[in-house]
Amino acid sequence: NAGVTQTPKFQVLKTGQSMTLQCAQDMNHNSMYWYRQDPGMGLRLIYYSASEGTTDKGEVPNGYNVSRLNKREFSLRLESAAPSQTSVYFCASSENRATGEQYFGPGTRLTVT
Amino acid sequence: KNEVEQSPQNLTAQEGEFITINCSYSVGISALHWLQQHPGGGIVSLFMLSSGKKKHGRLIATINIQEKHSSLHITASHPRDSAVYICAVETSGSRLTFGEGTQLTVNP
């Protein structure tokens, strides 16, 4: 099993460009999450999906959109990238939103110039 | 004030030492998670606990719900334990709120 995979691993964007971060899990988990990690701050939740077909905002959703394409895949889209979105992005999944540990992908390092 | 505070922020130890990392939180929680972030950036879940104590190999996690405090202990520390250790609390709606992490360096 690959666990949680993310693409790309690195990306550089210019301000105003758009891109989609892809995430997939092969553990048949119901819940999936997108986090960002910035220096001096803990991980912060951007969006989550408790189950296929549902998505909800987290702590820092502005400037992002998500799509739970199916049970396996949960993508994060930046419509018009800004330098403040320079960060490391982690996707995670868990069997159930109410219980259970979260499994993290390897992360995407995004730089917006 | 952050909802989740970890101490210390940085910790350097010699191989073999007993290590304790502390986590205090200010909100009601349903569970507390300890995670390890490797130097390469990957994040692994170590423990999820809602009461008492859990042990896995040389790692022990405890939680005191009344005092809103948890500790992560590492016995017989080894250089491969060098990593960032992150505490996260699960609040209503199962959202995770993370501490800033403790950078642990274990020297041979």
Interface residues (C-beta under 8 A of the other chain):
Chain A: G40 M41 G42 L43 R44 L45 Y48 G58 E59 V88 F90 A92 R97 A98 T99 G100 E101 Q102 Y103 F104 P106 G107
Chain B: N2 V4 S30 A31 H33 L35 G41 G42 I43 V44 S45 M48 I86 A88 S94 R95 L96 T97 F98 G99 E100 G101
